[in-house]
């Protein structure tokens, strides 16, 4: 399991590759990262902390971060549901 710093670096790299930015508010980012790591510890996967884990593995795999919804949410709303990824200002 990754620690919080490793997870942050990994998600920063992913965000950059996708043309997104990672949540710039360190307090909010820390809260989201803690939720991801807690879900990994409790459920075995880094489920998005903003989504409900149902226990149905097939259904829940859609919400493993980065979830299947985040790209459309960033495109349409400027951020994903949990505000981890934001639309780049570029």
PDB file of N, CA, C and O in Angstrom:
ATOM      1  N   UNK A   1       0.844  -1.187   0.000  1.00  0.00           N
ATOM      2  CA  UNK A   1       0.000   0.000   0.000  1.00  0.00           C
ATOM      3  C   UNK A   1       0.887   1.248   0.000  1.00  0.00           C
ATOM      4  O   UNK A   1       1.882   1.314   0.722  1.00  0.00           O
ATOM      5  N   UNK A   2       0.523   2.205  -0.795  1.00  0.00           N
ATOM      6  CA  UNK A   2       1.273   3.466  -0.870  1.00  0.00           C
ATOM      7  C   UNK A   2       1.028   4.296   0.382  1.00  0.00           C
ATOM      8  O   UNK A   2      -0.002   4.170   1.044  1.00  0.00           O
ATOM      9  N   UNK A   3       2.004   5.150   0.689  1.00  0.00           N
ATOM     10  CA  UNK A   3       1.741   6.136   1.733  1.00  0.00           C
ATOM     11  C   UNK A   3       1.155   7.382   1.061  1.00  0.00           C
ATOM     12  O   UNK A   3       1.060   7.446  -0.165  1.00  0.00           O
ATOM     13  N   UNK A   4       0.769   8.355   1.858  1.00  0.00           N
ATOM     14  CA  UNK A   4       0.082   9.536   1.335  1.00  0.00           C
ATOM     15  C   UNK A   4       0.934  10.317   0.328  1.00  0.00           C
ATOM     16  O   UNK A   4       0.416  10.782  -0.687  1.00  0.00           O
ATOM     17  N   UNK A   5       2.212  10.460   0.595  1.00  0.00           N
ATOM     18  CA  UNK A   5       3.105  11.204  -0.316  1.00  0.00           C
ATOM     19  C   UNK A   5       3.263  10.483  -1.649  1.00  0.00           C
ATOM     20  O   UNK A   5       3.245  11.115  -2.706  1.00  0.00           O
ATOM     21  N   UNK A   6       3.418   9.171  -1.603  1.00  0.00           N
ATOM     22  CA  UNK A   6       3.539   8.382  -2.842  1.00  0.00           C
ATOM     23  C   UNK A   6       2.259   8.469  -3.656  1.00  0.00           C
ATOM     24  O   UNK A   6       2.305   8.622  -4.876  1.00  0.00           O
ATOM     25  N   UNK A   7       1.132   8.373  -2.992  1.00  0.00           N
ATOM     26  CA  UNK A   7      -0.153   8.473  -3.673  1.00  0.00           C
ATOM     27  C   UNK A   7      -0.309   9.851  -4.306  1.00  0.00           C
ATOM     28  O   UNK A   7      -0.761   9.964  -5.446  1.00  0.00           O
ATOM     29  N   UNK A   8       0.059  10.886  -3.581  1.00  0.00           N
ATOM     30  CA  UNK A   8      -0.031  12.252  -4.108  1.00  0.00           C
ATOM     31  C   UNK A   8       0.822  12.397  -5.366  1.00  0.00           C
ATOM     32  O   UNK A   8       0.357  12.942  -6.367  1.00  0.00           O
ATOM     33  N   UNK A   9       2.063  11.915  -5.325  1.00  0.00           N
ATOM     34  CA  UNK A   9       2.940  12.009  -6.498  1.00  0.00           C
ATOM     35  C   UNK A   9       2.359  11.244  -7.684  1.00  0.00           C
ATOM     36  O   UNK A   9       2.392  11.726  -8.816  1.00  0.00           O
ATOM     37  N   UNK A  10       1.837  10.073  -7.424  1.00  0.00           N
ATOM     38  CA  UNK A  10       1.243   9.253  -8.477  1.00  0.00           C
ATOM     39  C   UNK A  10       0.038   9.962  -9.109  1.00  0.00           C
ATOM     40  O   UNK A  10      -0.106   9.975 -10.331  1.00  0.00           O
ATOM     41  N   UNK A  11      -0.810  10.541  -8.286  1.00  0.00           N
ATOM     42  CA  UNK A  11      -1.992  11.233  -8.796  1.00  0.00           C
ATOM     43  C   UNK A  11      -1.633  12.545  -9.481  1.00  0.00           C
ATOM     44  O   UNK A  11      -2.310  12.948 -10.427  1.00  0.00           O
ATOM     45  N   UNK A  12      -0.582  13.219  -9.022  1.00  0.00           N
ATOM     46  CA  UNK A  12      -0.112  14.433  -9.705  1.00  0.00           C
ATOM     47  C   UNK A  12       0.348  14.085 -11.116  1.00  0.00           C
ATOM     48  O   UNK A  12       0.040  14.796 -12.072  1.00  0.00           O
ATOM     49  N   UNK A  13       1.078  12.999 -11.236  1.00  0.00           N
ATOM     50  CA  UNK A  13       1.567  12.558 -12.548  1.00  0.00           C
ATOM     51  C   UNK A  13       0.385  12.224 -13.459  1.00  0.00           C
ATOM     52  O   UNK A  13       0.347  12.636 -14.619  1.00  0.00           O
ATOM     53  N   UNK A  14      -0.574  11.477 -12.924  1.00  0.00           N
ATOM     54  CA  UNK A  14      -1.758  11.121 -13.700  1.00  0.00           C
ATOM     55  C   UNK A  14      -2.503  12.378 -14.142  1.00  0.00           C
ATOM     56  O   UNK A  14      -2.875  12.502 -15.309  1.00  0.00           O
ATOM     57  N   UNK A  15      -2.719  13.297 -13.224  1.00  0.00           N
ATOM     58  CA  UNK A  15      -3.448  14.531 -13.539  1.00  0.00           C
ATOM     59  C   UNK A  15      -2.745  15.300 -14.651  1.00  0.00           C
ATOM     60  O   UNK A  15      -3.390  15.785 -15.580  1.00  0.00           O
ATOM     61  N   UNK A  16      -1.433  15.409 -14.557  1.00  0.00           N
ATOM     62  CA  UNK A  16      -0.659  16.117 -15.580  1.00  0.00           C
ATOM     63  C   UNK A  16      -0.803  15.438 -16.937  1.00  0.00           C
ATOM     64  O   UNK A  16      -0.975  16.109 -17.954  1.00  0.00           O
ATOM     65  N   UNK A  17      -0.734  14.114 -16.954  1.00  0.00           N
ATOM     66  CA  UNK A  17      -0.874  13.362 -18.210  1.00  0.00           C
ATOM     67  C   UNK A  17      -2.250  13.575 -18.844  1.00  0.00           C
ATOM     68  O   UNK A  17      -2.387  13.548 -20.067  1.00  0.00           O
ATOM     69  N   UNK A  18      -3.265  13.788 -18.006  1.00  0.00           N
ATOM     70  CA  UNK A  18      -4.633  13.970 -18.498  1.00  0.00           C
ATOM     71  C   UNK A  18      -4.978  15.427 -18.794  1.00  0.00           C
ATOM     72  O   UNK A  18      -6.050  15.717 -19.324  1.00  0.00           O
ATOM     73  N   UNK A  19      -4.067  16.348 -18.452  1.00  0.00           N
ATOM     74  CA  UNK A  19      -4.348  17.766 -18.658  1.00  0.00           C
ATOM     75  C   UNK A  19      -5.166  18.365 -17.524  1.00  0.00           C
ATOM     76  O   UNK A  19      -5.760  19.431 -17.684  1.00  0.00           O
ATOM     77  N   UNK A  20      -5.202  17.683 -16.371  1.00  0.00           N
ATOM     78  CA  UNK A  20      -5.912  18.173 -15.192  1.00  0.00           C
ATOM     79  C   UNK A  20      -4.895  18.744 -14.216  1.00  0.00           C
ATOM     80  O   UNK A  20      -3.688  18.650 -14.434  1.00  0.00           O
ATOM     81  N   UNK A  21      -5.392  19.331 -13.147  1.00  0.00           N
ATOM     82  CA  UNK A  21      -4.546  19.681 -12.006  1.00  0.00           C
ATOM     83  C   UNK A  21      -5.118  18.974 -10.787  1.00  0.00           C
ATOM     84  O   UNK A  21      -6.320  18.726 -10.689  1.00  0.00           O
ATOM     85  N   UNK A  22      -4.231  18.661  -9.874  1.00  0.00           N
ATOM     86  CA  UNK A  22      -4.643  18.043  -8.623  1.00  0.00           C
ATOM     87  C   UNK A  22      -5.125  19.141  -7.684  1.00  0.00           C
ATOM     88  O   UNK A  22      -4.647  20.273  -7.758  1.00  0.00           O
ATOM     89  N   UNK A  23      -6.044  18.824  -6.823  1.00  0.00           N
ATOM     90  CA  UNK A  23      -6.592  19.775  -5.851  1.00  0.00           C
ATOM     91  C   UNK A  23      -5.465  20.608  -5.231  1.00  0.00           C
ATOM     92  O   UNK A  23      -4.584  20.051  -4.576  1.00  0.00           O
ATOM     93  N   UNK A  24      -5.477  21.928  -5.426  1.00  0.00           N
ATOM     94  CA  UNK A  24      -4.385  22.767  -4.926  1.00  0.00           C
ATOM     95  C   UNK A  24      -4.482  23.087  -3.426  1.00  0.00           C
ATOM     96  O   UNK A  24      -3.477  23.443  -2.810  1.00  0.00           O
ATOM     97  N   UNK A  25      -5.659  22.967  -2.842  1.00  0.00           N
ATOM     98  CA  UNK A  25      -5.829  23.239  -1.418  1.00  0.00           C
ATOM     99  C   UNK A  25      -5.282  22.039  -0.636  1.00  0.00           C
ATOM    100  O   UNK A  25      -5.878  20.962  -0.648  1.00  0.00           O
ATOM    101  N   UNK A  26      -4.162  22.230   0.035  1.00  0.00           N
ATOM    102  CA  UNK A  26      -3.471  21.121   0.708  1.00  0.00           C
ATOM    103  C   UNK A  26      -4.336  20.438   1.760  1.00  0.00           C
ATOM    104  O   UNK A  26      -4.271  19.218   1.913  1.00  0.00           O
ATOM    105  N   UNK A  27      -5.130  21.193   2.474  1.00  0.00           N
ATOM    106  CA  UNK A  27      -5.989  20.609   3.508  1.00  0.00           C
ATOM    107  C   UNK A  27      -7.056  19.712   2.880  1.00  0.00           C
ATOM    108  O   UNK A  27      -7.299  18.599   3.346  1.00  0.00           O
ATOM    109  N   UNK A  28      -7.676  20.205   1.833  1.00  0.00           N
ATOM    110  CA  UNK A  28      -8.702  19.421   1.127  1.00  0.00           C
ATOM    111  C   UNK A  28      -8.071  18.200   0.467  1.00  0.00           C
ATOM    112  O   UNK A  28      -8.630  17.105   0.525  1.00  0.00           O
ATOM    113  N   UNK A  29      -6.909  18.381  -0.159  1.00  0.00           N
ATOM    114  CA  UNK A  29      -6.208  17.271  -0.804  1.00  0.00           C
ATOM    115  C   UNK A  29      -5.852  16.198   0.215  1.00  0.00           C
ATOM    116  O   UNK A  29      -6.026  15.008  -0.044  1.00  0.00           O
ATOM    117  N   UNK A  30      -5.358  16.614   1.365  1.00  0.00           N
ATOM    118  CA  UNK A  30      -4.991  15.676   2.422  1.00  0.00           C
ATOM    119  C   UNK A  30      -6.206  14.859   2.867  1.00  0.00           C
ATOM    120  O   UNK A  30      -6.090  13.658   3.112  1.00  0.00           O
ATOM    121  N   UNK A  31      -7.345  15.492   2.969  1.00  0.00           N
ATOM    122  CA  UNK A  31      -8.580  14.827   3.362  1.00  0.00           C
ATOM    123  C   UNK A  31      -8.986  13.770   2.327  1.00  0.00           C
ATOM    124  O   UNK A  31      -9.384  12.663   2.690  1.00  0.00           O
ATOM    125  N   UNK A  32      -8.884  14.117   1.035  1.00  0.00           N
ATOM    126  CA  UNK A  32      -9.242  13.190  -0.044  1.00  0.00           C
ATOM    127  C   UNK A  32      -8.270  12.011  -0.074  1.00  0.00           C
ATOM    128  O   UNK A  32      -8.688  10.858  -0.180  1.00  0.00           O
ATOM    129  N   UNK A  33      -6.973  12.304   0.019  1.00  0.00           N
ATOM    130  CA  UNK A  33      -5.966  11.238   0.008  1.00  0.00           C
ATOM    131  C   UNK A  33      -6.172  10.291   1.187  1.00  0.00           C
ATOM    132  O   UNK A  33      -6.058   9.075   1.036  1.00  0.00           O
ATOM    133  N   UNK A  34      -6.473  10.845   2.356  1.00  0.00           N
ATOM    134  CA  UNK A  34      -6.721  10.011   3.541  1.00  0.00           C
ATOM    135  C   UNK A  34      -7.927   9.100   3.299  1.00  0.00           C
ATOM    136  O   UNK A  34      -7.918   7.936   3.702  1.00  0.00           O
ATOM    137  N   UNK A  35      -8.953   9.623   2.649  1.00  0.00           N
ATOM    138  CA  UNK A  35     -10.138   8.818   2.330  1.00  0.00           C
ATOM    139  C   UNK A  35      -9.825   7.693   1.365  1.00  0.00           C
ATOM    140  O   UNK A  35     -10.313   6.574   1.524  1.00  0.00           O
ATOM    141  N   UNK A  36      -9.015   7.987   0.368  1.00  0.00           N
ATOM    142  CA  UNK A  36      -8.609   6.946  -0.587  1.00  0.00           C
ATOM    143  C   UNK A  36      -7.832   5.837   0.114  1.00  0.00           C
ATOM    144  O   UNK A  36      -8.089   4.653  -0.104  1.00  0.00           O
ATOM    145  N   UNK A  37      -6.883   6.228   0.952  1.00  0.00           N
ATOM    146  CA  UNK A  37      -6.068   5.234   1.650  1.00  0.00           C
ATOM    147  C   UNK A  37      -6.895   4.453   2.677  1.00  0.00           C
ATOM    148  O   UNK A  37      -6.673   3.258   2.873  1.00  0.00           O
ATOM    149  N   UNK A  38      -7.832   5.115   3.320  1.00  0.00           N
ATOM    150  CA  UNK A  38      -8.720   4.432   4.273  1.00  0.00           C
ATOM    151  C   UNK A  38      -9.575   3.396   3.550  1.00  0.00           C
ATOM    152  O   UNK A  38      -9.762   2.284   4.044  1.00  0.00           O
ATOM    153  N   UNK A  39     -10.093   3.762   2.381  1.00  0.00           N
ATOM    154  CA  UNK A  39     -10.894   2.810   1.603  1.00  0.00           C
ATOM    155  C   UNK A  39     -10.048   1.628   1.150  1.00  0.00           C
ATOM    156  O   UNK A  39     -10.518   0.490   1.135  1.00  0.00           O
ATOM    157  N   UNK A  40      -8.799   1.900   0.780  1.00  0.00           N
ATOM    158  CA  UNK A  40      -7.921   0.796   0.387  1.00  0.00           C
ATOM    159  C   UNK A  40      -7.691  -0.141   1.574  1.00  0.00           C
ATOM    160  O   UNK A  40      -7.703  -1.362   1.420  1.00  0.00           O
ATOM    161  N   UNK A  41      -7.486   0.431   2.737  1.00  0.00           N
ATOM    162  CA  UNK A  41      -7.253  -0.376   3.935  1.00  0.00           C
ATOM    163  C   UNK A  41      -8.507  -1.168   4.327  1.00  0.00           C
ATOM    164  O   UNK A  41      -8.421  -2.341   4.689  1.00  0.00           O
ATOM    165  N   UNK A  42      -9.659  -0.518   4.250  1.00  0.00           N
ATOM    166  CA  UNK A  42     -10.911  -1.158   4.681  1.00  0.00           C
ATOM    167  C   UNK A  42     -11.543  -2.074   3.643  1.00  0.00           C
ATOM    168  O   UNK A  42     -12.183  -3.064   3.995  1.00  0.00           O
ATOM    169  N   UNK A  43     -11.366  -1.746   2.355  1.00  0.00           N
ATOM    170  CA  UNK A  43     -12.066  -2.471   1.295  1.00  0.00           C
ATOM    171  C   UNK A  43     -11.138  -3.154   0.292  1.00  0.00           C
ATOM    172  O   UNK A  43     -11.596  -3.921  -0.554  1.00  0.00           O
ATOM    173  N   UNK A  44      -9.843  -2.878   0.384  1.00  0.00           N
ATOM    174  CA  UNK A  44      -8.903  -3.521  -0.529  1.00  0.00           C
ATOM    175  C   UNK A  44      -8.629  -2.746  -1.803  1.00  0.00           C
ATOM    176  O   UNK A  44      -7.744  -3.121  -2.573  1.00  0.00           O
ATOM    177  N   UNK A  45      -9.367  -1.678  -2.042  1.00  0.00           N
ATOM    178  CA  UNK A  45      -9.178  -0.849  -3.232  1.00  0.00           C
ATOM    179  C   UNK A  45      -9.319   0.615  -2.844  1.00  0.00           C
ATOM    180  O   UNK A  45      -9.976   0.950  -1.859  1.00  0.00           O
ATOM    181  N   UNK A  46      -8.681   1.497  -3.646  1.00  0.00           N
ATOM    182  CA  UNK A  46      -8.773   2.935  -3.406  1.00  0.00           C
ATOM    183  C   UNK A  46     -10.042   3.477  -4.045  1.00  0.00           C
ATOM    184  O   UNK A  46      -9.999   4.165  -5.065  1.00  0.00           O
ATOM    185  N   UNK A  47     -11.172   3.156  -3.427  1.00  0.00           N
ATOM    186  CA  UNK A  47     -12.443   3.667  -3.925  1.00  0.00           C
ATOM    187  C   UNK A  47     -12.515   5.164  -3.661  1.00  0.00           C
ATOM    188  O   UNK A  47     -12.021   5.652  -2.644  1.00  0.00           O
ATOM    189  N   UNK A  48     -13.139   5.888  -4.590  1.00  0.00           N
ATOM    190  CA  UNK A  48     -13.325   7.325  -4.420  1.00  0.00           C
ATOM    191  C   UNK A  48     -14.059   7.570  -3.104  1.00  0.00           C
ATOM    192  O   UNK A  48     -15.083   6.939  -2.841  1.00  0.00           O
ATOM    193  N   UNK A  49     -13.548   8.476  -2.277  1.00  0.00           N
ATOM    194  CA  UNK A  49     -14.198   8.730  -0.995  1.00  0.00           C
ATOM    195  C   UNK A  49     -15.548   9.428  -1.128  1.00  0.00           C
ATOM    196  O   UNK A  49     -16.317   9.480  -0.168  1.00  0.00           O
ATOM    197  N   UNK A  50     -15.839   9.958  -2.301  1.00  0.00           N
ATOM    198  CA  UNK A  50     -17.111  10.658  -2.502  1.00  0.00           C
ATOM    199  C   UNK A  50     -18.211   9.725  -3.019  1.00  0.00           C
ATOM    200  O   UNK A  50     -19.341  10.157  -3.243  1.00  0.00           O
ATOM    201  N   UNK A  51     -17.879   8.466  -3.205  1.00  0.00           N
ATOM    202  CA  UNK A  51     -18.857   7.513  -3.747  1.00  0.00           C
ATOM    203  C   UNK A  51     -19.109   6.390  -2.747  1.00  0.00           C
ATOM    204  O   UNK A  51     -18.225   6.022  -1.973  1.00  0.00           O
ATOM    205  N   UNK A  52     -20.298   5.863  -2.774  1.00  0.00           N
ATOM    206  CA  UNK A  52     -20.688   4.814  -1.844  1.00  0.00           C
ATOM    207  C   UNK A  52     -20.235   3.451  -2.341  1.00  0.00           C
ATOM    208  O   UNK A  52     -20.520   3.066  -3.475  1.00  0.00           O
ATOM    209  N   UNK A  53     -19.532   2.728  -1.488  1.00  0.00           N
ATOM    210  CA  UNK A  53     -19.104   1.365  -1.793  1.00  0.00           C
ATOM    211  C   UNK A  53     -20.302   0.455  -1.509  1.00  0.00           C
ATOM    212  O   UNK A  53     -20.852   0.464  -0.408  1.00  0.00           O
ATOM    213  N   UNK A  54     -20.697  -0.332  -2.516  1.00  0.00           N
ATOM    214  CA  UNK A  54     -21.899  -1.159  -2.380  1.00  0.00           C
ATOM    215  C   UNK A  54     -21.598  -2.563  -1.878  1.00  0.00           C
ATOM    216  O   UNK A  54     -22.467  -3.228  -1.313  1.00  0.00           O
ATOM    217  N   UNK A  55     -20.356  -3.014  -2.089  1.00  0.00           N
ATOM    218  CA  UNK A  55     -20.025  -4.392  -1.754  1.00  0.00           C
ATOM    219  C   UNK A  55     -20.112  -5.301  -2.965  1.00  0.00           C
ATOM    220  O   UNK A  55     -19.640  -6.438  -2.929  1.00  0.00           O
ATOM    221  N   UNK A  56     -20.715  -4.803  -4.042  1.00  0.00           N
ATOM    222  CA  UNK A  56     -20.784  -5.535  -5.308  1.00  0.00           C
ATOM    223  C   UNK A  56     -19.497  -5.219  -6.074  1.00  0.00           C
ATOM    224  O   UNK A  56     -19.355  -4.136  -6.640  1.00  0.00           O
ATOM    225  N   UNK A  57     -18.564  -6.170  -6.087  1.00  0.00           N
ATOM    226  CA  UNK A  57     -17.232  -5.918  -6.665  1.00  0.00           C
ATOM    227  C   UNK A  57     -17.298  -5.453  -8.118  1.00  0.00           C
ATOM    228  O   UNK A  57     -16.532  -4.578  -8.520  1.00  0.00           O
ATOM    229  N   UNK A  58     -18.194  -6.023  -8.898  1.00  0.00           N
ATOM    230  CA  UNK A  58     -18.313  -5.639 -10.312  1.00  0.00           C
ATOM    231  C   UNK A  58     -18.768  -4.187 -10.440  1.00  0.00           C
ATOM    232  O   UNK A  58     -18.219  -3.424 -11.235  1.00  0.00           O
ATOM    233  N   UNK A  59     -19.758  -3.818  -9.663  1.00  0.00           N
ATOM    234  CA  UNK A  59     -20.275  -2.448  -9.679  1.00  0.00           C
ATOM    235  C   UNK A  59     -19.254  -1.472  -9.086  1.00  0.00           C
ATOM    236  O   UNK A  59     -19.044  -0.380  -9.615  1.00  0.00           O
ATOM    237  N   UNK A  60     -18.622  -1.882  -7.976  1.00  0.00           N
ATOM    238  CA  UNK A  60     -17.697  -1.004  -7.268  1.00  0.00           C
ATOM    239  C   UNK A  60     -16.396  -0.750  -8.016  1.00  0.00           C
ATOM    240  O   UNK A  60     -15.728   0.248  -7.747  1.00  0.00           O
ATOM    241  N   UNK A  61     -16.014  -1.622  -8.949  1.00  0.00           N
ATOM    242  CA  UNK A  61     -14.753  -1.376  -9.660  1.00  0.00           C
ATOM    243  C   UNK A  61     -14.816  -0.095 -10.483  1.00  0.00           C
ATOM    244  O   UNK A  61     -13.778   0.457 -10.848  1.00  0.00           O
ATOM    245  N   UNK A  62     -16.023   0.384 -10.781  1.00  0.00           N
ATOM    246  CA  UNK A  62     -16.193   1.649 -11.504  1.00  0.00           C
ATOM    247  C   UNK A  62     -15.765   2.856 -10.676  1.00  0.00           C
ATOM    248  O   UNK A  62     -15.485   3.922 -11.224  1.00  0.00           O
ATOM    249  N   UNK A  63     -15.715   2.686  -9.343  1.00  0.00           N
ATOM    250  CA  UNK A  63     -15.412   3.826  -8.479  1.00  0.00           C
ATOM    251  C   UNK A  63     -14.017   3.754  -7.864  1.00  0.00           C
ATOM    252  O   UNK A  63     -13.710   4.474  -6.914  1.00  0.00           O
ATOM    253  N   UNK A  64     -13.175   2.875  -8.416  1.00  0.00           N
ATOM    254  CA  UNK A  64     -11.777   2.854  -7.988  1.00  0.00           C
ATOM    255  C   UNK A  64     -11.105   4.071  -8.613  1.00  0.00           C
ATOM    256  O   UNK A  64     -11.193   4.280  -9.823  1.00  0.00           O
ATOM    257  N   UNK A  65     -10.445   4.860  -7.801  1.00  0.00           N
ATOM    258  CA  UNK A  65      -9.816   6.101  -8.253  1.00  0.00           C
ATOM    259  C   UNK A  65      -8.616   5.822  -9.156  1.00  0.00           C
ATOM    260  O   UNK A  65      -7.772   4.997  -8.807  1.00  0.00           O
ATOM    261  N   UNK A  66      -8.520   6.481 -10.292  1.00  0.00           N
ATOM    262  CA  UNK A  66      -9.477   7.434 -10.850  1.00  0.00           C
ATOM    263  C   UNK A  66     -10.680   6.694 -11.437  1.00  0.00           C
ATOM    264  O   UNK A  66     -10.526   5.796 -12.265  1.00  0.00           O
ATOM    265  N   UNK A  67     -11.857   7.076 -11.004  1.00  0.00           N
ATOM    266  CA  UNK A  67     -13.093   6.374 -11.365  1.00  0.00           C
ATOM    267  C   UNK A  67     -13.480   6.644 -12.819  1.00  0.00           C
ATOM    268  O   UNK A  67     -12.910   7.509 -13.484  1.00  0.00           O
ATOM    269  N   UNK A  68     -14.456   5.885 -13.286  1.00  0.00           N
ATOM    270  CA  UNK A  68     -14.873   6.027 -14.685  1.00  0.00           C
ATOM    271  C   UNK A  68     -15.598   7.342 -14.956  1.00  0.00           C
ATOM    272  O   UNK A  68     -15.785   7.726 -16.111  1.00  0.00           O
ATOM    273  N   UNK A  69     -15.999   8.023 -13.904  1.00  0.00           N
ATOM    274  CA  UNK A  69     -16.791   9.251 -14.058  1.00  0.00           C
ATOM    275  C   UNK A  69     -15.956  10.532 -14.116  1.00  0.00           C
ATOM    276  O   UNK A  69     -16.443  11.563 -14.580  1.00  0.00           O
ATOM    277  N   UNK A  70     -14.719  10.479 -13.659  1.00  0.00           N
ATOM    278  CA  UNK A  70     -13.971  11.718 -13.414  1.00  0.00           C
ATOM    279  C   UNK A  70     -13.702  12.555 -14.665  1.00  0.00           C
ATOM    280  O   UNK A  70     -13.748  13.783 -14.597  1.00  0.00           O
ATOM    281  N   UNK A  71     -13.424  11.924 -15.795  1.00  0.00           N
ATOM    282  CA  UNK A  71     -13.106  12.710 -16.998  1.00  0.00           C
ATOM    283  C   UNK A  71     -14.298  13.541 -17.464  1.00  0.00           C
ATOM    284  O   UNK A  71     -14.146  14.718 -17.790  1.00  0.00           O
ATOM    285  N   UNK A  72     -15.473  12.935 -17.495  1.00  0.00           N
ATOM    286  CA  UNK A  72     -16.669  13.686 -17.889  1.00  0.00           C
ATOM    287  C   UNK A  72     -17.006  14.766 -16.870  1.00  0.00           C
ATOM    288  O   UNK A  72     -17.430  15.860 -17.241  1.00  0.00           O
ATOM    289  N   UNK A  73     -16.821  14.464 -15.590  1.00  0.00           N
ATOM    290  CA  UNK A  73     -17.107  15.456 -14.550  1.00  0.00           C
ATOM    291  C   UNK A  73     -16.177  16.661 -14.669  1.00  0.00           C
ATOM    292  O   UNK A  73     -16.621  17.804 -14.562  1.00  0.00           O
ATOM    293  N   UNK A  74     -14.895  16.406 -14.889  1.00  0.00           N
ATOM    294  CA  UNK A  74     -13.949  17.519 -15.042  1.00  0.00           C
ATOM    295  C   UNK A  74     -14.310  18.331 -16.281  1.00  0.00           C
ATOM    296  O   UNK A  74     -14.305  19.562 -16.249  1.00  0.00           O
ATOM    297  N   UNK A  75     -14.619  17.644 -17.355  1.00  0.00           N
ATOM    298  CA  UNK A  75     -14.978  18.329 -18.601  1.00  0.00           C
ATOM    299  C   UNK A  75     -16.240  19.177 -18.434  1.00  0.00           C
ATOM    300  O   UNK A  75     -16.289  20.324 -18.877  1.00  0.00           O
ATOM    301  N   UNK A  76     -17.256  18.604 -17.791  1.00  0.00           N
ATOM    302  CA  UNK A  76     -18.551  19.275 -17.688  1.00  0.00           C
ATOM    303  C   UNK A  76     -18.684  20.221 -16.493  1.00  0.00           C
ATOM    304  O   UNK A  76     -19.344  21.256 -16.580  1.00  0.00           O
ATOM    305  N   UNK A  77     -18.048  19.853 -15.375  1.00  0.00           N
ATOM    306  CA  UNK A  77     -18.227  20.621 -14.138  1.00  0.00           C
ATOM    307  C   UNK A  77     -16.984  21.387 -13.700  1.00  0.00           C
ATOM    308  O   UNK A  77     -17.051  22.228 -12.804  1.00  0.00           O
ATOM    309  N   UNK A  78     -15.846  21.095 -14.335  1.00  0.00           N
ATOM    310  CA  UNK A  78     -14.606  21.759 -13.950  1.00  0.00           C
ATOM    311  C   UNK A  78     -13.851  21.030 -12.851  1.00  0.00           C
ATOM    312  O   UNK A  78     -12.750  21.434 -12.475  1.00  0.00           O
ATOM    313  N   UNK A  79     -14.441  19.951 -12.332  1.00  0.00           N
ATOM    314  CA  UNK A  79     -13.820  19.146 -11.278  1.00  0.00           C
ATOM    315  C   UNK A  79     -14.554  17.816 -11.188  1.00  0.00           C
ATOM    316  O   UNK A  79     -15.702  17.695 -11.616  1.00  0.00           O
ATOM    317  N   UNK A  80     -13.880  16.822 -10.626  1.00  0.00           N
ATOM    318  CA  UNK A  80     -14.564  15.555 -10.380  1.00  0.00           C
ATOM    319  C   UNK A  80     -15.391  15.699  -9.106  1.00  0.00           C
ATOM    320  O   UNK A  80     -15.273  16.703  -8.403  1.00  0.00           O
ATOM    321  N   UNK A  81     -16.215  14.717  -8.808  1.00  0.00           N
ATOM    322  CA  UNK A  81     -17.162  14.812  -7.692  1.00  0.00           C
ATOM    323  C   UNK A  81     -16.479  15.073  -6.353  1.00  0.00           C
ATOM    324  O   UNK A  81     -17.017  15.801  -5.519  1.00  0.00           O
ATOM    325  N   UNK A  82     -15.312  14.494  -6.137  1.00  0.00           N
ATOM    326  CA  UNK A  82     -14.658  14.693  -4.833  1.00  0.00           C
ATOM    327  C   UNK A  82     -13.643  15.841  -4.866  1.00  0.00           C
ATOM    328  O   UNK A  82     -12.951  16.084  -3.877  1.00  0.00           O
ATOM    329  N   UNK A  83     -13.553  16.540  -5.986  1.00  0.00           N
ATOM    330  CA  UNK A  83     -12.673  17.693  -6.146  1.00  0.00           C
ATOM    331  C   UNK A  83     -11.182  17.320  -6.092  1.00  0.00           C
ATOM    332  O   UNK A  83     -10.342  18.157  -5.760  1.00  0.00           O
ATOM    333  N   UNK A  84     -10.862  16.069  -6.418  1.00  0.00           N
ATOM    334  CA  UNK A  84      -9.465  15.656  -6.485  1.00  0.00           C
ATOM    335  C   UNK A  84      -8.823  16.205  -7.753  1.00  0.00           C
ATOM    336  O   UNK A  84      -7.728  16.766  -7.717  1.00  0.00           O
ATOM    337  N   UNK A  85      -9.518  16.035  -8.870  1.00  0.00           N
ATOM    338  CA  UNK A  85      -9.017  16.509 -10.156  1.00  0.00           C
ATOM    339  C   UNK A  85      -9.814  17.741 -10.596  1.00  0.00           C
ATOM    340  O   UNK A  85     -11.043  17.769 -10.519  1.00  0.00           O
ATOM    341  N   UNK A  86      -9.079  18.757 -11.059  1.00  0.00           N
ATOM    342  CA  UNK A  86      -9.719  19.996 -11.513  1.00  0.00           C
ATOM    343  C   UNK A  86      -9.279  20.276 -12.944  1.00  0.00           C
ATOM    344  O   UNK A  86      -8.208  19.861 -13.387  1.00  0.00           O
ATOM    345  N   UNK A  87     -10.144  20.994 -13.646  1.00  0.00           N
ATOM    346  CA  UNK A  87      -9.818  21.396 -15.007  1.00  0.00           C
ATOM    347  C   UNK A  87      -8.631  22.353 -14.959  1.00  0.00           C
ATOM    348  O   UNK A  87      -8.587  23.266 -14.134  1.00  0.00           O
ATOM    349  N   UNK A  88      -7.680  22.135 -15.845  1.00  0.00           N
ATOM    350  CA  UNK A  88      -6.514  23.005 -15.910  1.00  0.00           C
ATOM    351  C   UNK A  88      -6.921  24.365 -16.447  1.00  0.00           C
ATOM    352  O   UNK A  88      -7.789  24.463 -17.314  1.00  0.00           O
ATOM    353  N   UNK A  89      -6.297  25.403 -15.936  1.00  0.00           N
ATOM    354  CA  UNK A  89      -6.600  26.774 -16.383  1.00  0.00           C
ATOM    355  C   UNK A  89      -5.923  27.089 -17.711  1.00  0.00           C
ATOM    356  O   UNK A  89      -6.189  28.127 -18.319  1.00  0.00           O
ATOM    357  N   UNK A  90      -5.043  26.187 -18.162  1.00  0.00           N
ATOM    358  CA  UNK A  90      -4.287  26.428 -19.410  1.00  0.00           C
ATOM    359  C   UNK A  90      -5.165  26.450 -20.609  1.00  0.00           C
ATOM    360  O   UNK A  90      -4.681  26.640 -21.725  1.00  0.00           O
TER     361      UNK A  90
END
